[in-house]
Amino acid sequence: MRQPSVIARRVAAASVSLVVAAGAAACGPKDNDAKGSGGDSAPHKGGTLTVLNSEPQTDFDPARLYTSGGGNVPSLVFRTLTTRNRASGAAGAKVVPDLATDTGRPSKNATVWTYTLKKGLEYEDGTPITSADIKYGIERSFAPELSGGAPYLRDWLVGAADYQGPYKDKKGLSAIGTPDARTIVFHLNKPEGEFPYLATQTQFTPVPRSKDDGTKYEAHPVSSGPYKVVRNENDGERLILKRNPYWSSAVDDQRKAYPDTIDVRSGLDSSVINQRLSASQGADAAAVTTDTNLGPAELAKVSADKELAARVGTGHFGYTNYIAFNPTVKPFDNPKVREAIAYAVDRSSVVNAAGGSALAEPATTFLPDQKSFGYTPYDPFPAGASGNPAKAKELLAQAGYKNGLTVTLTHSNAKDFETSPEIATSLQDALKKAGITVRLQGLEDNDYRDTIHSVKTEPGFFLAHWGADWPSGGPFLAPIFDGRQIVKDGANFNTGLLNDKSVNAEIDAINKLTDLDAAAKRWGALDKKIGEKALVVPLFHPVYKRLYGKDVRNIVISDWTGVLDISQVAVK
């Protein structure tokens, strides 16, 4: 998956889409079970759920959305072949059928995937959903004017690399077959055991060709989910969703769809969102947010109030904040220097700079601390919670810097508590104890992103972060460490410029596995192998703390998204 700072439509925000929302299993506070809190606690149908967000739900077209697991708000309108399991914690990191009867049937080498649609699927106007509609929905996502979605299909489908969508090429993609109205078959360039995860992306939403009006489709996309769009103001700044009368829980066991209406209001300041959720007055009593966290100061205030503390949902998303090195830049071409920095890092100080232990968990592995990723505990440079400056000095001497050295650390000036000045300063202080003088180079956010993601301008030492498109080691390790994904003239994410044949070969071997549990173990072992190269220094995994209104019930927060799932929410 792309970084949230690079492509905002990430899972963490929703979607991802999303994006926005590692460590222990995600869950709500102890008293936030399926019944919610308060007196009339049993979830029931009816009422209006208000969603208070900072970022507008722009480009509300399944072709243009970059989501995983179907997204959050998008998943209320758009169903896909597969989706995330709507359950709290680790159980929510599993992929399950949605429009399809199963998660897909692979050929022996996982280059052909076949799906059968459930019977009785209908759009908001009562017309049947067919396999041809899913094929068409995917094809239109290739149209240049509908860009924005995940890039995998262009890479994975046979003959799709140069396809320009059905508006220019009406023949369509021969890699997608629809032998009958309920069957769809995908032909891939290479084995992809994680195709069921990809099939959760909104590009797999059915779109009826007769209702497609190109870039205008986002104003009223045809619903295949429990809600339909009745208003879309200012490109997603205000979305009002009402029940789709043709949706049935008999063919959708994932979405509860309790409220009658979903009112999404965006473009709000984060402090205003948290103030309104805290006060829970009027309609805000039945409100949630899908993209706004509590900051350190806000969390301290909320934690001191028993009633407010009971209305904080806690979640973990597959996401890692880390130090990145460019080994073509001196002195970082010397592994001993990189190892010395790894030993010198004071993670307790970094965690405090990120908002404290309630909002960040220290990391020594690149993969997040979740089973679905293949998390395997290891620490190649064990320095304890506060670092080991003596060991760092020893390594520096071995590298030829017995009197220490001076380096420049590049970071963003954005106040994100991730790649921002607070984190950079904590590292500066820690490395000073090891004899490393750190000069800080803060860049405005756009300049920072452009600089660190260009092979031509990438610094030697900088802060970075990465989140997964789905809960697996594949979209976590491959973009960052597969040498074949180094992009010399464009956005490059393999910051360590690693092109190790054995690493590349292991990535290919794991991708062939359709047993996702077996694949996870292999990803964990590969993480350990790469970690020993000291091309990155994991710092921490974020924790998401989000308020919800006092009349909100049925809190579900999965390890897939790390945020409250509004498809499960009921209001009092």
N, C-alpha and C positions, 0 to 999 in steps of 0.2 A: 504494500500500500504506500501511497505517497504521504509525505509528512503533512501534518495539519497546517503548518505554516506555509507549505508550498501549494497544496491544494486544499482549500478550506472545506470542500465537500467530503468530509471524512466521517467514519463511523462514530468518532468521538462526539461529534455534534449531533448526530442523528444516527444521523444517519451515519457519517461518515461522515457520513454522510452523515461524517458524518460525520467532520468531522471532526466530533468530538470527542468523549469519555475516554495493577499487576500484583503480585503478592498473594495474599490469601484469597479464598473464594469470595466473590462479591455477594453482599447481602444487605438488607436494610438493618436498622437498629433492632435490638432484640425484641422490642415490642411491636415492630412493624411486620406482622405476619399477614397472611392472606385476608384477615379480617380488618386490617388497618387499625386505627386508634379512635377512641371516643365511644359514645354510647351506642348509636345506631350504626353498628359496624359491619353488618353483613353486606357484601357487594350486591347491588341490584341494578336493573336497567333503568335508564331515565336520566334526565338532567343534562346540563351543559358543562363540559370540561373546557377550561380556558388554559391555553398554553402561552406562557410569557417568555419570549425569547429575545436574544440580542441580535442574532443573525437572521435575516429574512429567508424564507424557504423559496429561494429564487429558482428559475428554470424548472418549474414543476411539471416536467415531462420525463417519463421513464427512460428515454434515450439519453437525457442530459445529466441525470442525477448520478453522483458517485456514491453509492451506498453499499453496505454489506449487510447480509441478513435481511435485506428488504428495507432497511432504514427504520426510522421511527415514525414520523409523520407520513412519509411516503407509503409505508407498509399498511396504512389504513385504507389507502385507495388502490394501491398496486400490489397484486399478488404475483408471485414468481414460481418457477418450477419447484424450487426448494426454498426453505427459509430457516431462520434460527429457531431452536427450541425455546418456547416462551416460558422459561423457568428461571428461578433465581440461582446465582452462583455458577458452579462448574457445570451443572446440568444444562444451563443455558448456552454453553459453548458448543453444543452438538448441532449438526445440521439435520433437518427433518423434512419430509415431503410437505409441499404446499399445494400447488395446482396438480402436481404429479402424484401418482399412487405410491411411489417410493423415491429414494434419493438417486436413482439412476442405475442402469444395468450396463456395466462396462464389458467391452470385448476382452479377450485374454490379455492383450497388451495395453489396455486402457487408452487406446486411440479412437475407439468408437463408443459413444454413450447413447443409450436409448431410454426414452421416457414415455410413459403412458399417462394421459390425463385422466383425472377422476371423472366419473359420470355426473351430469347435472350441473356443470359449471355455467354460470350466466353473467353477462355484463349488467350494468345498471338499467339498461332498457329491456332486459329479458332475452336478448339474443344469445345463442350459445357461444361459448369460448372454444376455439378450435386450435389445433396444432399449427395451422397455417397462420393464425394470428400471432402466435409466439414467434414463429419464423420471421414474420414481417416486422414485429416489434424489434427484434434483434437487428434485422437488416437496416431499418431506418436509423439505428444508433450509429451507423457508419457514415451517415450523411454529414458533410462538413458543417452545415448550418445547425446541426443538432449535436455538436461535440460537447464533451464534458464528462462523459461516463468513463468507467474503468476501461483500460486499454487491452485487457487480456484477450478478448475475442479476436482482435485483429492479429494478434500473435499466434493464437492457438488454432484457429479454424483453418482448414486447408483452403488455400487460394484466397484468403481474406486480406492479405497485406495491402493490396492496392484498391480494394473495393471502395466505391464512393457512395453507396447507399442506393435505395430503390428509385429515387427521383431522377438519378442520372443513369442507372443501370437497372432496367426493369427485369432483367433475367434473374436477379437475386443471387444468393449464395448457394452453389451446388453442394457445399459442405454441410448444409442443413437439409435433411430430407423429411418429408411429411407423407409417408405412405398411406395414411388415412387420417381422419379428423381428430383422432385421439393419440396418435403416435408421432413422435419427433425424434430424429436421429442426428447426432452431431459427429462429424468426422474431423479428427484433430491431426495436426502436424507431427505431434510426438506424444508419448504417454503422459497423461495428466491424471493422476489418482485423486487429485483434489477438485476435479470438475464439479462435484456436488456442492462445494463451497461457492464456486463461481456462479452456479445457477441460482444463488440467492441474490445476485445483483439485479437492480431494477431493469437492466436491459433485457431481462428474460420475462418482462411483463407482456401479456398479450395486448396488441393494438389492432383494432379492426381497420383494415385498409380504407373502407368507405368513409370512416370518420376522421381520417388523418388529414389535418390541414396544416401540416408542416410546423413552422415556428409558432403558429397560433394555437397549436394543440394544447399547450400548457395552461391556457385559460380555462379549458374544460376538458381535461383528459377523461376518457371513458373508464369508469371504475370497474375493477374486477374484485375489489375488496369490500369491506363492510360499510364504507362511507363513500359518498360522492362529493365532488366539489360543487358548491352552489355560489361561492364568491371567491375571487382571486384578485385582490387589490394591490396595485403598485408592485407587480412581479413578486408576489409571495409575502409582502409585508403584512397583509391580512388575509388569512385563509379561513373560510367557514365551510365545514364539512357536515353533511347530514346523512342519515341512514340510507344505504342502498337497499331498496325493498327486495331486490332479487338475490342478495347475498344470504347464504344459509350456513349456520353452524354445522349442519349435517355434512357439508363438504369443506369445512374449515374448522379444524379442531385447535387452531393456534390462537386466533384472535377472539377475545371475549366480547369486545364491542359493547360495553355497558352503557355509556352515555348516548343520548339521542343526538347531541350536537358537539362538535369539536370546534372551538374558536381559537385560532392561532394568531396571536398578536406579536409582531416582531419589530425590530429597530429600536428596542428599549435599552437604556443604559443598565449595565449589570447591577449597579448598586440599587437602582430603582426596582428592578426585578426582585431582588432579595428583600428589599423593604416591603414591597407589596405582598410577597409570600409570607413574610414574617407577621405582618399585620392581619392578613387573611380576612379582610373586610369585603362584604358584598360578594361579587362574583369571584374575587380573588381567593375566597375560602375554598373554592373548588378549582384551584389552579395549580399547574406544575410548570417546570421549565425543562427543556431537553438540551440546553446548551450553556447554562450559566452556573458556575461553581460558586461556592462560598470561598472568599479569600481568607487569609490568616486572621485578620482583625475581625471580620464578620463571624468566622467560626468560633473565635474566642467568646464573642458576645452571645452567640446562639447557645454554645455549650453551657453557659452559666445559667441558662433559663431551661428548667426541666421540660416545660411544655413545648418549647421550640426544639430542644434537643431530640424530642420524640418524633419530630417531623423532619428529620434529616435522613435522606437515603444515602447509603455508602456503596460505592461501586469501584470495580477495578476493570481496566481495559488493557488490552495487549499493547503496551507502550513503554518505551525506554528512553531516558535522557542520558546522554553520554558525551565523553570527550572523543573527538575524532582527530586522527593524525594523517597528514599527507607525507608518506615516507619518501617522496622525491624531494622534499624540502629539508635542508640541514637545519638543526642537528637531528631531526626526526627520522632520518634515514638510518640512524643507529638504533637497533632494537633496545640496547641497554638504556638509552635516554628515555625511550617510551616506557620501558619497564620501571625506571626510576620514578617517573611521574605517576605511574599507577600505584606505586608504593607510597608516594608522598600524599596522595589524595586523602583528605579528612572527610569521610562520607557523613559523619554526624554533623559537621559544619554545613555541608552541602544540603542535607535534609532540612536543617534549620533555615537556611536561606530560601528553600523552596516552600516554606510555610510551616515546617514542623512535622513531626511524625504522624500527625493525623492526616496530612495531605501528601506525604511522600514516604516511600519505603526504600531503604538503601538497596542497591543492586550490585552484584559482582558478576552476574551473567547477562549476556545480551538478550537472551530470550526471557520474556516475563515469567514470573513465578506462578505458572498455571500448567496443569497437566496437558491440556489440549495442545499447547505449544511444544511439548516435549521437554519442559523444564527439567534440567539436570543440575543439581547444586554443585558448584565448583567455584574456586577462587584461585586463579593462577598466580596471583601476586598478593598473598594474604598479609594484610597490614592492619587488621583489626578495624574497629569502628572509627578510630581517630588518625589512622595513617601510621607509617613507620619511616620517619625522616632519616633515621640512621641507616636503614637498608637502602633508601634512595640515594644517600650520599655515597655509599659503597659502590652502587651501580654506576653512578656518575663518574667516580674515579676510574672504574674499569673502562668507561667510555672515553676517558681522556679529559674529563672535566673535574679534576680533583678540587679546583677552587670554585666550583659552581659554574653556572651559565645564566645567560639572560635570554628569554624567549618572549614572543608576543602571542597573546591569546585573543582570538577574534570572537566576538559575541554580538548578540542583537541588543538594541536599546529598548526593544518592546518590553513592557512590564508584564511578562508572562510567567515569571518564577520558574522558567525552564532554561532558556538560553540567554537570560537577561543579566543585567549588571550585578544583581544580588548573588547569583551563582558564580559568576566570574570572579567577584571579589573574594568569596569564600575560598576559591581555589588559589587565588593569588596569595592569600594569607597562609594557607597550608604549605604551598610549595616553597615559600620563603624560608620555612623551617628546615627545608632540605637543601638550602643553598641555591635555589632556583629563583631568580628575579623575574617576575611576570609583568610585562607591560600589557595593559588592556587596550584593545582596539574595539570600540563599540561602533556598530553601524546601524543606520536606520533599517527597519525590518526588510523593506524591499531590496535595498542594497546588500544586506546580509544574505538573503536567500540567493540572489543572483551571484554573489561572490563565492559562497561555499559550494554551490552546485555547478560550477563551471570548472572543468579540468584546467583551463587556462589561468584561472584566477584563484583557485582553491588555496587557502592559507595552509601553513604547516600544522597549526594547532588551533582548534576551534570547538565551540559547543554545538551539539546537534541533537536531534531526537527523531524517533521513528515509531510508527504505529502500524499495526497489521490490518490488511483488508479483510481478513477472516482469522479466526483463532487457530492458527497453525504455524509451525516453524517456517514453512515455505515462503509466504509473502513477507516474512521477517528477515530471513537470512539471504535469500537469493538476490533481492535488489541491492543489498549492501555488500555482498561478498562474492557474487558470481562474476568472474572476469569477463564473461561474454555480455554482461549488462553495463559495462563501462561505456559511457556516451561521451565522445570527444567533442562533438559539436551540438550540444544541447544540455538539458538538465541531467546531470550525472549524480547518482546517489551512492555509488561504490567509491566512497571517499578515500578509502585506503588503497584504491587502485589494485586490489588483490586479483590476480589472475593465476590461481593455483590449479593445475590440471586435476589434482586429486580432489580438491574441493568441488570443482565443476562437475567431475564425474560422480561424486557422491550426491550432489543435488539432483542430477539426472536419475540416479538409481532410486532415490527416495520418491521422486515424482512418479515413478512407475507403480508405486504401491497403492493399492486401493483399500488396504487395511489401514485406516487412519491411526489406530493406536500403535501399530507397528511403525508407521511412518514417524509418529511423534517421538518415539524412542531414538530413532536414527537422527532426527533433527537435533535432539538434545546432545547426542554424542558429537555431532558436527559443530554445534555451538562451542563445546569445550575445546575441540581441536583448533577452531579459529581463534578463540579467546586467548590461547597461549601465544599467539603472534603479536599481541599488544598493538593491534591496529586501532582499537577503540578501548576506552575505559568506561564501562558502565557506571553510572552514578546513582540514579534512582528511578523508581517507577512511581508515577503519580497515583494518588487516590482521589476519587471524585466524591465530593460532599455537596448534596443539593437539597434545598428546602422544597417542601410541597405544602399545599394549603391544608387547613385543618379538617376540611370535609372530603379529602381524597382518601380512597380506600384501595385495597388490593395492590400493594406495592410489590412489583417484581423487577429485580435488577440483575441482569445476567452478566457473566464474564465475557460475553460476546461484545456488548456495547458499553457496559459499565454505567449505564444511566437508566433511569426509570422508563419502563416500557409502557407507553400510553395505550397500547392495544389491550392491556390488561386492567387498566384503571377504571374504578367506579367512583361515582361521586354521591355524597349523602343526599 
